[in-house]
Amino acid sequence: MSEYTNRTGGQRIIFHVDVNSAFLSWSALKRLKEDPKAVDLREIPSAVGGDIKSRRGVITAKSIPAKRYGVKTGEPVVQALQKCPDLVLVRSDFATYRSYSRAFTNILFRHSDIVEKVSIDEAYLDMTGREDQYQDRIAAGEPFPLCAAKAIQDEILSELGFTVNVGISVNKLLAKMASDFEKPNRIHTLYPDEIPLKMWPLPIRDLYGCGGATAERLTALGLDTIGAVASIPLSTLQASLGVKMGEWIHQSANGFGSDQVHNEQRKAKSYSNETTLKEDMTHENYDRVAPQVLDRLCEKVSSRMQEDRVRALTISVSVKSDSFQRRSRQTTLINATNRKETLLESASSLLEELCLGDQGLFRQGHGIRLIGVGGSHLTESSYEQINLFDWAKDLEKIEEEKKKARAEARSRKEIQNRKLEKMKKLDTMMRQSREKYGKDIIHKGTGGYQDDL
């Protein structure tokens, strides 16, 4: 019996593979492809998100040198630039990211036919019973499953040019915790017998799935490590966190989690899109900025829902003020929709309420730096029950377009008739002149001048 079988007790072998600073790495690779002499963004203080000119947006990925300056993912660009004035910023490029993500996933499927993609840059693999694929490495002295993890790393680096962390354990929770250990380009195990040494000493905020508010509440109770939470009675946790959350935190702290890796990607529960504005939206420029932004956002949300053949019953609008406060409004429709026009009508009304209403942000002296539109409470029906008012509006619009087309056709015909009438009069005049004065009396122009001198 192999060492890993002893350590897992015959349980499943689960990998969590996570791309190191995915967006930053992929942006760096694209830059190097376009200009091999360019500086590798991964080797200098750099980040993805926003730009220096607009000073907008948040940091979505950072390099290791940027991390040394204290730059954090999710913080405003302005704040990051204060920490590191020389920070090199690049814009997000999701077309490139999706391309690299597909290539990354394709390599994972070489090593397992059970791959669960959980985001654009991370996935779980069920590697149970796959030793036969790595007999050459095992024969060379590499233990399974470490040799499998190394093979995945090697292929991704050599073929795609970026590094990944691999976490190995018996369930998804522990595999995810392991992959978050020291980075980059590392392989970590977190088997059940390693939990006391590797996991329990960690701060409770490092427990995967434990949110900031929950971590603060536990720390206030003196439970500042994962081990401390794992050791107290379940009833104590439930009294503080509630029955379900208390049980979940207790189970996780003791290393229990699901070992089911699902091939199918989870279906989206909502569709949304948001954008940071080039200039703060205020009462003065609302009429100019809002319609264009909402039109673009609703177009994107509508297109994605139509592509996936889903419709939303609830439409929402969210904004971020110039003081970084989030506000949102939502409305529930009579019938679910994925039509851009319906989304735009609802979103426009919601945004007006958020900004221009009696309790609107403009009345409170705030500007708007970000706008988002979303649809939720989805249905997969293959048809849409049209609201009678929308149907009437569509008919009215169609009739107006028909009237306009008929008017244009009449106008073209009238112009053509007038031209024909003029040509007839001209031909009659020319014929009469030739009959009276001779056939050479009138000639058609040549379009130029001829000097007979």
Secondary structure, DSSP 8 states (H G I E B T S, - for coil): --HHHHHHTT---EEEEEETTHHHHHHHHHHHHH-TTS--GGGSSEEESS-TTTT-SB--EE-HHHHHTT--TTSBHHHHHHH-TT-EEE---HHHHHHHHHHHHHHHHHH-S-EEEEETTEEEEE-TT-GGGGHHHHHTT--TTHHHHHHHHHHHHHHHS--EEEEEESSHHHHHHHHTSS-SS-EEE--GGGIIIIITTSBGGGSTT--HHHHHHHHHTT--BHHHHHHS-HHHHHHHH-HHHHHHHHHHHTT-------SS----SEEEEEEEEEEEE-TTTHHHHHHHHHHHHHHHHHHHHHHHT-EEEEEEEEEEETT--EEEEEEEEEEEE--HHHHHHHHHHHHHHHHHSTT-TTTTT--EEEEEEEEEEEE--SS----HHHHHHHHHHHHHHHHHHHHHHHHHHHHHHHHHHHHHHHHHHHHHHHHHH-TTS-----SS-----
